[in-house]
Amino acid sequence: MTEPIHIIGGGLAGSEAAWQIARRGLPVIIHEMRPDVRTDAHQTDGLAELVCSNSFRADDWTTNAVGLLHEEMRRSGSLIMAAADRHKLPAGGALAVDRDGFSEAVTAALTAHPLVMLARGEVTGIPPESWDSVVIATGPLTSPSLADAIGRLTGERELAFFDAIAPIVHYESIDLDVAWKQSRYDKPGPGGTGADYLNCPMTRDEYEAFVDALLAGDKTEFKEWEGTPYFDGCLPVEVMAERGRETLRFGPMKPVGLADPRTGQRPWAVVQLRQDNALGTLWNMVGFQTKLRHGEQKRVFRMIPGLADAEFARLGGLHRNTFLNSPRLLDASLRLKAMPRLRFAGQITGVEGYVESAATGLLAGRFAAEERLGRASATPPAVTALGALLGHITGGHVEVPESTGSPRSFQPMNVNFGLFPPVPVPDRDVDGRRIKGKDKSAHKKRAMGERALAALATWGACDTSVLEQPMRVP
């Protein structure tokens, strides 16, 4: 008799992982601590409960990376996407769902499956050795006892803490007629060139107006259960501004060691951006963790010279979360290097969003099933949304050396086209007219989508013969 694969956590990632395993004819046990142990966020005992928004965001694969991820998951036999499509609500170009109907459909599909067993109760530590294949998909509210056990196993000092999350900007949206590349004093860091940062200069008047906007901006408040104090290593930028108008100019906006090539002079203040992925398509605003609301971030940060037309791959924030330093701890098939019988999926791997969490569950479930069936795990091509997301959390991130004294640099992220390898886009259309601006961006996104779906067909075709269970979603 085949030993079951164990899933810890019955959220979107755990539910998707269980479905992928069962569809391949293998037994699976889902361990869900609710209702025995409640959380501050969940309201029901159902699997795949949506605890925040009911939106899966944009659904058009030709224009949006999350829409492309939707389509790839549909074509890969995703239970989460099948349930979402079955229970969708009117929401324009977005995919919104009836949250109760969605959760009930996922729960019904899994509990009705003959190879799926649902075990209620908390797993409080590292699973016993008899569980030779485990997917841990416990989400951002992983129980303290399990988080502590994982921390001891990996040697990580902490897993649950306030994230110091700074905004990330698409490189192509930065005005390079204003911003320039230079490291402070032209000093190269590890693997650097001496021109490793993008610098956005400010005059005195621009700086004063920016500080005023930071102080006046609308800010979020912590939930009661997030009552963790600030620590100086990740103060929100507006909190630093509150400590004195010059604080930022002697902190993350320090202009010392930099010279604006347009003037040959040192600016009054500088906002620096650091490369955030190996492709160089995403750049992080250094020291700009913030509690400004998202709309305010866009308004205030576009006041920065060089960022007037900035497009953000991720906006900033500071909140309690639990996630692994995945590029260091996980291999390409989401196995824990320190104990390969354990895989991870969902937000604990360092992804943001319902769909991204479910996507890692799809991958972890498929990898676990292939391993059980004695086959090598086939990772999705890097040009797909699934592959781009996997690449980010297992190796595509640029690590900041601990010697810099900065908070650890790997941070959760939604899927976005900045994670994909570049795609060539023609400069002219079939009539010879020059393609530029928004038209060129639209061509690029569609080309990325078409390339991804073509590559996905090759990856997905390798195991269709083992799919024993058809999709039946209530």
C-alpha positions in Angstrom: 0.0 0.0 0.0 1.3 3.4 -0.9 2.0 5.7 2.0 0.0 8.9 2.1 1.6 12.3 1.4 0.8 14.7 4.3 -0.4 18.3 3.8 -0.2 20.6 6.9 -2.7 23.5 6.3 -6.0 23.5 4.5 -5.8 27.0 2.9 -5.6 27.7 -0.8 -2.1 26.3 -1.1 -2.7 23.1 0.9 -6.0 22.4 -0.8 -4.4 22.8 -4.3 -1.5 20.6 -3.3 -3.8 17.9 -2.0 -5.8 18.0 -5.3 -2.8 17.7 -7.5 -1.6 14.7 -5.5 -4.9 12.9 -5.5 -5.5 13.5 -9.2 -2.3 11.5 -9.8 -3.8 8.5 -8.0 -1.9 8.9 -4.7 -3.4 9.0 -1.2 -3.1 12.3 0.7 -4.0 13.5 4.3 -4.8 17.2 4.9 -4.1 18.3 8.5 -6.2 21.4 9.3 -6.1 22.7 12.9 -9.5 24.5 12.7 -11.9 24.2 14.5 -9.7 22.7 17.3 -7.5 25.8 17.1 -8.9 29.1 16.0 -7.1 32.0 14.4 -7.8 35.8 14.6 -8.4 35.9 10.8 -10.6 32.9 10.0 -14.3 32.8 10.4 -15.3 29.3 9.3 -14.0 25.7 9.4 -14.0 25.4 5.6 -11.0 24.7 3.4 -9.6 27.5 1.3 -11.4 30.2 3.2 -10.7 33.7 1.8 -9.9 35.8 4.9 -9.5 39.2 3.2 -10.7 40.3 -0.2 -12.8 38.1 -2.4 -10.8 39.2 -5.5 -8.3 37.1 -7.4 -7.4 40.3 -9.3 -7.0 40.8 -13.0 -8.1 37.9 -15.2 -6.7 38.8 -18.7 -3.6 36.8 -19.6 -2.8 39.1 -22.5 -2.3 42.2 -20.3 -1.5 41.1 -16.7 0.9 38.7 -15.1 -1.7 37.5 -12.5 -4.2 36.9 -15.3 -1.5 34.8 -17.0 -1.0 32.8 -13.8 -4.8 32.2 -13.7 -4.7 30.8 -17.2 -1.6 28.6 -16.6 -3.3 27.2 -13.5 -6.5 26.5 -15.4 -4.5 24.6 -18.0 -2.7 22.7 -15.3 -5.9 21.3 -13.7 -6.1 23.7 -10.7 -8.9 23.0 -8.3 -8.7 26.6 -6.9 -9.2 28.1 -10.3 -12.0 25.7 -11.2 -13.9 26.6 -8.0 -13.2 30.3 -8.6 -14.6 30.2 -12.1 -17.6 28.2 -10.9 -18.4 30.8 -8.2 -17.3 34.1 -9.9 -19.1 37.4 -9.4 -19.3 40.4 -11.7 -16.1 42.5 -11.2 -15.2 44.0 -14.6 -11.8 42.7 -15.7 -11.1 41.1 -12.3 -12.0 37.6 -11.1 -14.0 38.0 -7.9 -15.8 35.1 -6.2 -18.5 34.3 -3.8 -16.3 33.5 -0.8 -18.7 31.1 0.9 -19.5 29.2 -2.3 -15.9 29.1 -3.3 -14.8 27.6 0.0 -17.7 25.2 0.1 -16.8 24.0 -3.4 -13.2 23.3 -2.6 -14.1 21.6 0.7 -16.7 19.4 -1.1 -14.4 18.4 -3.9 -11.6 17.3 -1.6 -13.7 15.6 1.1 -15.6 13.7 -1.6 -12.4 12.4 -3.2 -11.7 8.8 -2.3 -7.9 9.4 -1.9 -8.2 12.4 0.3 -8.5 12.3 4.1 -9.2 15.4 6.2 -7.7 15.2 9.7 -8.7 18.0 12.1 -6.1 19.0 14.7 -2.9 21.1 15.1 0.5 19.8 14.1 2.7 21.5 16.7 6.2 20.5 15.6 8.3 18.9 12.9 6.3 15.9 11.6 7.4 12.4 12.7 9.9 10.6 10.5 7.2 8.1 9.4 5.7 11.0 7.4 8.2 10.6 4.6 6.6 13.3 2.3 5.1 16.4 3.8 3.9 19.7 2.3 3.8 22.5 4.9 1.3 25.1 3.8 0.4 26.9 7.0 0.3 30.5 5.7 1.2 33.8 7.3 -0.4 32.9 10.6 1.6 29.7 11.2 1.2 28.6 14.8 4.1 29.8 17.1 5.0 26.2 18.1 5.4 25.1 14.5 7.2 28.3 13.5 9.6 27.8 16.4 10.3 24.2 15.4 11.0 25.2 11.8 13.3 28.0 13.0 15.3 25.6 15.1 15.6 23.1 12.2 16.7 25.8 9.7 18.9 27.8 12.0 16.9 30.9 11.2 16.7 33.3 14.1 13.0 34.1 13.5 10.2 33.4 11.1 7.4 35.6 12.5 8.2 39.3 12.7 7.2 42.7 11.2 8.3 42.8 7.6 10.2 45.9 6.5 8.8 46.0 3.0 9.9 48.8 0.7 8.3 49.5 -2.7 9.7 47.9 -5.8 9.7 49.8 -9.1 9.8 48.5 -12.7 13.1 49.5 -14.2 11.7 50.6 -17.5 9.4 53.1 -15.8 12.3 55.0 -14.2 13.3 58.3 -16.0 17.0 57.7 -16.7 17.4 61.3 -17.9 17.0 62.2 -14.2 18.2 59.2 -12.3 21.8 57.9 -12.7 23.8 54.8 -11.6 26.4 55.3 -9.0 27.4 53.7 -5.7 28.3 55.9 -2.8 31.9 57.1 -3.4 31.9 54.8 -6.4 32.6 51.9 -4.1 31.7 48.5 -5.5 29.9 46.0 -3.2 30.2 42.2 -3.4 29.8 41.4 -7.1 29.2 45.1 -7.9 30.7 47.5 -10.3 30.8 50.8 -8.4 27.6 51.9 -10.1 25.1 49.5 -8.4 22.4 52.0 -7.3 20.0 54.2 -9.2 20.0 57.6 -7.7 17.1 60.1 -7.8 18.3 63.6 -6.8 16.3 66.2 -4.8 16.8 69.9 -4.4 16.1 71.5 -1.0 12.7 72.6 -2.0 11.8 69.2 -3.4 13.0 67.5 -0.2 11.0 69.8 2.0 7.8 69.3 -0.1 8.4 65.5 0.0 8.8 65.5 3.8 5.6 67.5 4.1 3.7 65.0 2.0 5.1 62.0 4.0 3.9 63.6 7.3 0.5 64.5 5.9 -0.1 61.2 4.0 -2.9 58.8 5.0 -1.5 55.8 6.9 -2.7 52.4 7.9 -2.9 51.2 11.5 -1.9 47.8 12.9 -4.5 45.3 13.8 -4.8 44.5 17.5 -3.1 41.1 17.1 -0.2 42.8 15.4 1.0 44.5 18.6 4.7 44.2 18.0 6.8 47.3 18.5 9.0 48.9 15.9 12.7 48.3 15.9 15.2 50.8 14.5 16.4 48.5 11.7 13.1 48.8 9.8 11.4 52.1 10.9 8.8 53.3 8.4 10.1 56.2 6.4 7.3 58.5 7.7 8.2 57.6 11.3 11.8 58.7 10.6 10.4 62.0 9.2 8.5 62.5 12.4 11.7 62.4 14.3 13.0 65.5 12.6 13.0 67.1 9.2 16.6 66.3 8.6 16.4 62.7 9.8 15.9 61.2 6.3 18.6 63.4 4.8 21.1 61.8 7.3 19.5 58.3 6.9 18.2 56.6 3.7 18.2 59.8 1.7 21.8 60.7 2.5 23.5 62.3 -0.5 27.1 62.0 0.7 29.5 60.4 -1.8 27.2 61.0 -4.8 27.4 63.6 -7.6 24.6 64.3 -10.1 26.2 64.0 -13.5 23.9 66.7 -14.9 25.3 69.3 -12.5 28.5 67.8 -11.1 27.3 68.7 -7.6 26.0 66.8 -4.6 22.2 66.9 -4.4 20.4 68.1 -1.3 19.0 64.6 -0.8 18.9 61.4 -2.8 16.5 58.4 -3.0 18.5 55.3 -3.9 17.1 52.2 -5.7 18.9 48.8 -5.6 18.5 46.0 -8.1 16.1 43.4 -6.7 16.2 40.5 -9.1 18.8 38.8 -11.3 17.2 40.1 -14.5 17.6 43.7 -13.4 14.0 44.4 -14.3 12.9 45.3 -10.7 14.5 47.9 -8.4 13.9 48.3 -4.6 13.5 51.8 -3.0 16.2 51.5 -0.3 15.0 52.3 3.2 11.5 53.1 2.1 9.5 50.7 4.2 6.2 52.5 4.9 2.7 52.5 6.4 1.3 54.9 3.9 -1.8 53.5 2.3 -1.3 52.2 -1.2 -2.9 55.1 -3.1 -0.8 57.6 -1.0 2.4 55.7 -1.8 1.8 56.2 -5.5 1.0 59.9 -5.1 3.9 60.7 -2.7 6.6 58.6 -4.2 5.9 59.9 -7.7 7.0 63.3 -6.3 10.6 61.9 -6.3 12.5 63.2 -9.4 12.9 60.3 -11.8 9.9 58.4 -10.5 7.1 60.7 -11.9 5.9 57.8 -14.1 7.0 55.0 -11.8 5.1 51.7 -12.1 5.3 49.6 -8.9 5.7 45.9 -8.9 5.0 45.9 -5.2 4.0 48.7 -2.8 5.5 49.0 0.6 4.3 48.0 4.1 5.1 46.9 7.5 3.1 44.1 9.0 3.4 40.8 10.9 4.1 37.8 8.7 5.6 34.4 8.8 7.8 33.3 5.8 11.0 31.5 5.1 14.2 32.9 3.6 13.3 30.6 0.7 16.2 31.4 -1.7 18.6 30.2 1.0 16.5 27.3 2.5 14.5 25.7 -0.3 15.6 23.8 -3.4 14.1 24.2 -6.9 11.3 21.7 -6.1 10.4 23.6 -2.8 12.1 21.0 -0.6 13.8 22.1 2.6 17.5 21.6 2.1 18.0 20.7 5.8 15.2 18.0 5.6 14.2 17.2 2.1 11.1 15.1 3.1 9.5 18.5 3.9 8.2 20.8 1.2 6.7 24.2 1.6 3.9 26.0 -0.2 1.8 29.1 0.1 2.6 32.4 1.7 5.2 30.8 4.0 7.5 30.5 0.9 7.5 34.2 0.4 4.7 34.9 -2.1 1.8 37.3 -1.8 -1.8 36.8 -2.9 -4.4 34.1 -3.1 -3.5 33.0 -6.6 0.3 33.0 -6.0 -0.2 30.9 -2.8 -2.4 28.4 -4.7 0.2 28.3 -7.5 2.9 27.2 -5.1 0.6 24.6 -3.8 0.0 23.3 -7.3 3.8 23.1 -7.8 4.5 21.5 -4.4 1.8 18.9 -4.9 2.9 18.0 -8.3 6.6 17.8 -7.2 5.6 15.6 -4.3 3.6 13.3 -6.5 6.3 12.9 -9.1 8.8 12.1 -6.4 6.4 9.4 -5.0 5.9 8.0 -8.5 9.7 7.7 -8.9 10.1 10.4 -11.5 12.4 13.5 -11.4 10.5 16.7 -10.7 10.1 18.8 -13.9 10.2 22.5 -12.9 8.1 24.8 -15.1 9.9 26.8 -17.8 11.3 30.1 -16.5 9.2 32.0 -19.1 5.9 30.9 -17.6 4.2 32.7 -14.7 4.6 29.5 -12.6 8.3 29.3 -13.5 8.9 33.0 -12.9 7.2 32.8 -9.5 9.1 29.7 -8.5 12.4 31.2 -9.7 11.9 34.3 -7.5 11.3 32.4 -4.3 14.0 29.7 -4.9 16.9 31.7 -6.5 16.0 34.7 -8.6 16.5 37.2 -5.8 19.6 39.3 -5.3 20.7 38.7 -1.7 22.0 41.7 0.3 25.1 40.7 2.4 24.4 40.5 6.2 27.5 42.7 6.7 25.5 45.7 5.4 23.4 45.6 8.6 20.2 45.8 6.6 17.1 43.7 7.4 17.1 40.5 5.3 16.3 41.4 1.8 14.1 38.6 0.5 10.5 39.7 0.8 7.1 38.4 -0.3 5.9 39.5 -3.7 3.0 39.1 -6.1 3.6 37.7 -9.6 4.5 40.4 -12.1 6.1 40.7 -15.5 9.3 42.0 -13.9 10.0 38.4 -12.7 10.0 37.1 -16.3 13.0 36.9 -18.7 12.8 39.8 -21.3 11.0 39.1 -24.5 11.9 40.9 -27.8 9.3 43.3 -29.1 9.4 44.8 -32.6 9.9 48.5 -32.9 7.4 48.8 -35.8 4.1 47.3 -36.6 3.1 45.5 -39.8 2.5 48.8 -41.5 6.0 50.1 -40.6 4.7 52.5 -38.0 6.8 53.0 -34.9 5.4 51.2 -31.8 6.0 53.2 -28.6 4.7 54.0 -25.1 1.6 52.1 -24.0 1.3 50.3 -27.3 4.8 48.9 -27.0 4.0 47.8 -23.4 0.8 46.1 -24.6 2.7 44.3 -27.3 5.3 43.2 -24.8 2.8 41.8 -22.3 0.9 39.9 -24.9 4.2 38.5 -26.3 5.1 37.3 -22.8 1.8 35.6 -22.4 2.0 33.9 -25.7 5.5 32.7 -25.0 4.5 31.4 -21.6 1.5 29.4 -22.7 3.4 27.8 -25.5 6.1 26.8 -23.0 3.5 25.6 -20.5 2.1 23.2 -23.1 5.4 21.4 -23.2 5.8 21.2 -19.5 2.2 20.1 -18.9 2.3 17.4 -21.5 4.8 15.4 -19.6 2.4 13.8 -17.1 -1.1 13.8 -18.6 -1.1 10.0 -18.6 -1.1 9.8 -14.8 -4.1 12.2 -14.3 -6.6 9.7 -13.1 -9.3 12.0 -11.6 -11.3 14.4 -13.8 -12.2 17.9 -12.6 -15.6 17.8 -10.8 -16.2 20.9 -8.8 -19.5 21.6 -7.1 
